[in-house]
Amino acid sequence: MAIKKFVSSMAPNHFDLLANLIEEVLEKTNAKELKILDIGGGAGEYWLEGKRLSSFLSRSEIQVTVLDAQIPSFETSGEILFKKGEAPRDLTELDDGSFDLVIAFDIIEHLKKEDGYLLLYAMERIAGQACFMFTPNGFVYQRPEVGNPFNAHISGWHPNELENFGWGSTRGHSGLKSFFGVYGLPKRTFSNVIFHNISISLLLFSQLIVFRLPSQGFAFSSKKEITQNAKSINLSRINQEEQQDV
């Protein structure tokens, strides 16, 4: 328990990094209202069950909207707004800058590569302050489930791909990629208690390594801050220059 607590303090997971980002945006903007869009957030489990994230739901200035192809049947007492839709297709219905923070956890790998690019473009367009992404590092085999075709992994993404699009603050998660196989399961398991405990300890400590070496991690998170300069590009000037070159 002590080892796990130490590792989590030195190499926080993507949920804790999201909580940190929310606090940063609140402090930076001093906003009376913070609108968050969670693309592919399912039933919002980590919002409802995570200690830090669930605390945000009780704050009147924060509103979380989950967009997912499947809407949960249970009621959440208005803590989360659910909107049915598929990414990236239905994101076109959302206005520019209509949310302050746009996140996508474990979603881009379920899209074809070209749709993944459209998702990244849409997130940046919709977000007023920042985008936050979490995905496996490279392709991880995962087939569709019965009744849930969206569960299949179709593409793989690497940290440098997002960094080439201006994403940053990239962090590695889950441990060394070489420890994992299909479905994100450990490649080696041990029935012997001693060997099992050793392997768990190695996996935990490897999180400290990949946190700052995301290219070696099983998964990674990345953030993109939205600047006003990027939002106000004068496309008319660009069009005029293109016409002059013709």
Residue, then its C-alpha position, 0 to 999 in steps of 0.5 A: m500500500a505504501i509503495k502504491k501511494f508513493v508511486s501515485s504521488m510521483a506518477p499520477n494517473h490520467f484521472d488525477l491529471l484531469a483533476n489538476l487541469i480542472e483546478e488550473v483552468l478554474e484558477k486561470t479563468n476565475a470562471k463562474e461557470l466551467k463547461i466540460l465535454d467528455i467524449g465517449g465517457g460512457a456512463g460517467e463512471y470515473w466522474l461518479e466513483g473517483k474521489r477527486l473527480s466526483s467532488f467537482l460534480s457538487r460544485s455549482e460552477i462546473q457542468v459535465t456533459v458526456l457525449d456517447a453512442q450509448i446513454p446509460s439507463f440509470e438516473t444521475s440526479g442531474e450531476i451529469l448531462f448525457k448527450k447521445g452521439e458518435a464521435p467525430r460525426d456528431l461533434t459538428e453540431l457543437d459550436d466553436g468554443s462551446f465548452d471550456l474543457v474537452i476530454a477524450f479518454d480511451i476513444i481515439e483508438h476506437l476510430k479509423k485513423e482519418d476519423g481520429y484526426l477529425l476528432l482532434y480537429a473537433m476537440e480543438r475547435i470546440a474547446g475554449q481553454a484546453c483539450f485532454m486526451f488519454t489512449p494506449n501507446g500504439f495499437v493494442y489488439q481488442r476485438p468488438e464485444v457482442g452487442n457493443p461493436f464500438n469496443a474494438h480497437i481500430s487504430g494506434w496512436h503515439p505521443n509524437e503524433l499528438e505532439n506534432f499537432g501542438w499537444g504537450s505535457t505528455r505523460g506515460h501511464s500504466g507501466l512499461k509497454s513491454f509488460f503488456g499484451v493484447y487487451g492491455l493484459p500483462k504478458r506474464t502472470f505467476s501462480n507463485v505468490i513471491f514471483h507474483n508480488i515481485s512482478i506487481s512491484l516491478l510494474l508499479f515502479s515502471q510507472l515512475i519511469v514511463f511517466r516522464l518517458p511516455s514513448q516507453g509507456f503502455a498508455f499516455s495522456s496529452k494536453k493541448e491549451i487553446t490560445q486566442n492566437a490560434k482561434s483568430i487566424n485571419l483566413s481571409r488574408i490567406n485566401q487573398e494570398e492564394q488568389q494572388d499566386v494563381 
